Amino acid sequence: MSLQERVSQEIKAAMLAKAADRLSALRMLKSALGYAQIERKTESLPDADVVAIVQKEVKKRRDSVEQFEKGGRAELAAKEKEEITVLEMFLPKALSAEELEKLVRAAIQELGATSKKDMGPVIKAVQAKAAGSADGKSISALVGKLLP
C-alpha cells in the first residue's frame, strides 16, 4: 500500500473513531498531497514525494509551535504538537545520533571536505543518503560541528 493510500485509510479510521483533531490533521495532509498532484499533473505521487511533503508540513507545524510559544499561546502550540505526532507516523524511522554522525563523517570523507566552506555539498550529500530520516536542521548543525 502506498503512503498516499495509507493517508486515505487513516482518514476513514479517524472518521469512524470520531477523532476530530486527528481527522483535521489528516485532511490537511491530504489537501497538501492533492495540491502537489495538481502541480505535477499526476494521478498519484511516489512515496518519496509524499515523505517530502509530510516533512514540509511537519516543519511548518514546528515553526508554528515556536511562534505560538513565544506569543504565550500554549493551547495553540499544543494543537500543533498533536498534528505533528499525527503527521510523523507517515515518516520513516528517524536516524539515531550515532547513525547520523556516521553518515556525515562518510560524506565528509567522500567529498574531501576540509572547511566550513564545504558545508553545502556535504549537507546535500547527507540529505540524499538520509532520505527523509533526518531533518535539515540537525544535519546542518552536525556538519558545522564536524567541519573545522
C-alpha distance (Angstrom), angle and dihedral (degrees) to the residues before:
residue distance angle dihedral
M1 . . .
S2 3.81 . .
L3 3.78 121.1 .
Q4 3.78 90.3 -111.1
E5 3.81 91.1 56.3
R6 3.80 88.8 46.4
V7 3.81 90.1 56.2
S8 3.81 89.5 54.4
Q9 3.81 91.3 48.6
E10 3.82 90.9 50.0
I11 3.81 90.3 50.7
K12 3.81 90.1 54.2
A13 3.81 91.1 47.6
A14 3.82 91.3 49.5
M15 3.81 90.2 50.1
L16 3.79 91.8 51.8
A17 3.81 91.4 46.5
K18 3.81 90.4 46.9
A19 3.81 89.8 -130.1
A20 3.81 99.1 159.8
D21 3.82 98.9 -179.1
R22 3.79 93.0 47.3
L23 3.80 90.8 45.8
S24 3.79 91.0 51.4
A25 3.81 92.7 53.1
L26 3.80 92.2 46.6
R27 3.80 91.9 49.3
M28 3.81 90.5 51.7
L29 3.80 88.8 52.1
K30 3.80 91.8 48.2
S31 3.80 89.2 50.3
A32 3.83 91.5 51.8
L33 3.82 89.4 49.2
G34 3.80 90.2 49.3
Y35 3.79 91.8 52.1
A36 3.81 89.7 50.1
Q37 3.81 90.4 51.0
I38 3.79 91.4 51.4
E39 3.79 91.4 46.4
R40 3.81 92.1 51.0
K41 3.82 93.7 38.4
T42 3.79 93.8 -129.4
E43 3.80 137.1 130.6
S44 3.80 96.7 -133.6
L45 3.78 136.0 9.2
P46 3.79 125.2 -126.2
D47 3.81 114.6 -112.6
A48 3.82 91.7 -109.0
D49 3.82 90.3 59.9
V50 3.80 91.3 46.6
V51 3.82 90.3 52.4
A52 3.83 90.3 49.8
I53 3.81 90.9 51.3
V54 3.81 92.1 47.5
Q55 3.81 89.6 50.5
K56 3.80 90.1 51.2
E57 3.81 91.2 50.6
V58 3.83 91.8 47.9
K59 3.80 89.9 50.5
K60 3.82 90.1 52.1
R61 3.80 89.7 52.1
R62 3.81 92.9 48.4
D63 3.80 90.5 51.7
S64 3.80 89.2 49.3
V65 3.81 92.0 50.3
E66 3.79 89.7 52.6
Q67 3.81 92.0 50.2
F68 3.81 94.0 45.2
E69 3.80 91.5 50.1
K70 3.82 90.9 50.2
G71 3.80 88.8 50.0
G72 3.80 93.7 49.2
R73 3.82 95.0 -113.7
A74 3.80 100.3 135.2
E75 3.83 94.3 163.1
L76 3.82 92.2 57.7
A77 3.81 91.4 44.2
A78 3.82 89.4 53.0
K79 3.82 91.0 51.2
E80 3.81 90.8 51.8
K81 3.82 90.6 48.6
E82 3.83 89.7 53.9
E83 3.81 89.3 52.1
I84 3.80 90.0 50.7
T85 3.82 91.1 55.3
V86 3.81 90.4 50.5
L87 3.81 92.4 49.3
E88 3.80 94.7 45.0
M89 3.79 91.6 65.9
F90 3.83 87.1 73.9
L91 3.81 93.8 54.0
P92 3.80 124.8 88.8
K93 3.81 117.5 -105.0
A94 3.80 109.9 -74.7
L95 3.79 118.9 -112.7
S96 3.78 117.6 -109.4
A97 3.81 118.5 -116.6
E98 3.82 90.8 -104.2
E99 3.82 93.8 50.1
L100 3.79 91.1 48.1
E101 3.79 91.6 49.1
K102 3.83 90.2 51.5
L103 3.81 89.9 52.1
V104 3.80 92.2 49.0
R105 3.81 93.6 47.4
A106 3.82 90.6 48.6
A107 3.81 91.4 50.0
I108 3.81 91.5 48.8
Q109 3.82 90.2 52.1
E110 3.82 93.7 44.9
L111 3.78 93.2 51.0
G112 3.79 95.2 37.7
A113 3.80 91.0 -128.0
T114 3.78 112.9 -177.8
S115 3.81 107.1 168.7
K116 3.79 145.1 22.2
K117 3.82 87.9 -89.5
D118 3.82 87.8 73.1
M119 3.83 94.4 55.9
G120 3.83 96.0 103.9
P121 3.82 98.4 59.1
V122 3.83 91.4 40.9
I123 3.82 92.3 51.9
K124 3.81 90.6 47.5
A125 3.82 91.8 50.7
V126 3.81 92.8 48.1
Q127 3.82 92.1 48.3
A128 3.81 89.8 52.3
K129 3.81 91.3 51.3
A130 3.82 95.0 42.2
A131 3.84 90.6 52.1
G132 3.79 96.8 -164.3
S133 3.79 97.0 -34.9
A134 3.81 93.9 108.3
D135 3.78 133.6 35.7
G136 3.78 122.7 -119.5
K137 3.79 94.2 -118.2
S138 3.81 94.5 59.8
I139 3.82 92.2 42.6
S140 3.79 91.3 51.3
A141 3.81 92.8 47.7
L142 3.80 92.7 49.6
V143 3.82 93.8 46.4
G144 3.81 89.5 49.3
K145 3.81 90.0 50.8
L146 3.83 95.1 47.9
L147 3.79 98.3 44.3
P148 3.83 115.3 77.9
